[in-house]
């Protein structure tokens, strides 16, 4: 079985470098049936990226489907940034480009703008639900991350944006860097509570700069280079403290620095995004075993 052609986009760059490599398959909606879910999973595995995005343009709407090597996701923030960047790179017009996107049963707005070979993209991730963790969730998630209760701030939250995830604050960037979670244990805990993963973050500066790490072994991603939807959840949470604009550094532990930006208005509507570069296009079809 062959793989569809894919373009690798590095999403959520920091100062023009690093970012999360994402395989993007662009279909025009007229060349027969779209690639199936198995093709999405195999594309992520064969291209050596944590995620793949299947992009299908039909009329005025662009449909997005997201995959890891383990299966399909209802949403992927940096995958959405990567898709918007590739659509912008193929855009013949001038100035910003706006797109109507569909993913996970939801229709939402995205935008992108080119500056040389860099493309800035942002989108509406949808409403964020926030709640306190249950005693059981707190008691099991924190030890799996290698954290004692006194090592976290008071604002541990469960954030819903599609599948729920846990937001865990630590006091410093150094504490974040030192994290060594037990990924098998974390996966079991997340599976038990239906959580996507754990987004651990430092305290923001007054200007809204902070760092984060996203651990998602339940979807086959031990640690994400850039996690835009988790950042959107954090933006909604911090808006309650009067912090409405954040820039989150990620990926340093994986050797690929990334930055995700997000804003949250008074009504908690969030826009999240980052800068991307279309990195490499692979035209040659490959067999399902990657040879």
C-alpha positions, -999 to +999 in steps of 0.1 A: +000+000+000+013+035-009+013+067+012-001+100+000+023+128-008+031+148+023+047+182+030+066+186+063+057+219+080+076+230+111+049+246+133+052+270+162+088+281+156+108+301+181+127+330+166+124+313+132+139+280+143+129+247+159+092+240+159+072+208+156+076+189+123+042+180+111+033+159+080+005+176+060-013+158+032-032+183+010-062+170-011-082+192-034-115+173-029-118+164-066-093+136-070-114+107-057-119+095-021-097+111+006-070+090+023-084+067+050-076+066+086-049+040+081-031+062+057-032+090+083-016+068+109+010+054+085+019+089+073+028+101+108+049+070+114+067+069+080+075+106+079+090+105+114+066+132+127+045+130+159+014+140+140+000+140+105-028+162+091-051+153+062-064+185+046-093+184+021-107+215+005-143+212-005-159+244-017-154+272+008-146+249+037-114+230+045-117+198+064-089+187+087-082+153+102-054+146+127-034+115+134-006+101+154+009+067+147-016+052+171-049+067+159-070+096+149-075+127+171-105+151+171-082+181+173-046+191+171-035+227+176-001+227+161-015+205+133-040+232+125-012+258+124+007+236+100-023+231+078-030+269+077+007+275+069+006+251+039-026+266+026-010+301+029+021+289+010-001+277-018-022+309-018-018+330-050-033+362-035-017+389-015-021+399+021-036+377+049-056+346+041-087+336+061-101+301+060-132+283+072-121+250+088-140+219+099-126+194+123-140+172+151-175+181+141-169+218+145-166+247+120-143+275+130-121+303+116-084+304+109-061+330+094-025+331+081-001+358+069+032+354+051+064+373+059+092+360+037+094+323+042+077+325+076+040+322+080+021+333+111-011+313+116-038+314+143-073+299+148-103+297+171-099+265+191-134+266+205-148+271+240-126+259+269-142+242+299-124+245+332-130+226+364-113+216+396-097+181+395-113+155+417-094+142+447-087+110+428-074+127+397-051+149+418-039+120+439-029+099+409-018+124+383+008+143+404+028+113+415+029+100+379+045+133+370+070+129+398+055+158+417+045+161+454+015+183+462+036+211+477+056+213+444+027+225+424+008+258+426-028+260+438-043+263+403-043+227+390-072+225+366-089+200+343-094+218+310-118+206+283-112+214+247-123+183+230-108+156+252-099+169+287-064+174+299-049+184+332-031+217+336-004+215+363+016+246+374+051+244+388+069+274+403+099+278+381+113+269+347+140+249+364+114+227+381+098+221+347+131+212+331+138+187+360+105+167+355+110+130+348+075+116+346+067+079+348+051+077+313+037+042+318+021+052+350+009+085+335-007+067+306-025+043+329-038+073+350-049+093+319-066+062+304-085+057+337-098+093+338-102+097+300-076+125+299-056+134+269-025+141+289-008+165+313+003+200+304+028+212+330+037+249+330+058+274+349+044+306+364+040+334+339+060+366+340+040+399+343+043+400+305+028+366+301+059+346+291+062+311+305+073+276+296+054+243+294+058+206+286+029+184+274+030+147+281+005+126+262+015+089+262-021+079+259-021+090+223+013+077+215+032+110+221+054+108+252+061+145+250+048+170+225+072+196+210+044+222+207+009+219+221-013+247+209-046+234+223-031+229+258-018+265+255-053+277+246-067+260+277-040+277+298-049+311+283-085+306+293-074+296+328-050+325+332-076+350+320-093+346+353-061+361+369-061+391+345-035+376+321-050+378+286-020+373+263+007+346+267+037+332+249+047+297+259+081+282+252+080+244+247+102+217+231+135+225+248+137+191+265+134+176+230+160+197+213+135+216+192+126+249+207+090+261+200+068+289+210+030+290+210+010+322+215-026+327+227-049+355+237-081+352+257-107+380+257-130+390+286-156+365+274-128+338+275-129+334+237-094+323+227-072+326+197-041+305+195-013+301+170+023+304+161+049+309+133+056+281+108+078+273+078+070+249+050+101+228+053+101+199+028+078+182+004+079+145-002+065+135-036+076+099-037+051+073-026+063+049-001+052+014+008+034+008+041+066-005+057+085+027+049+109+012+023 
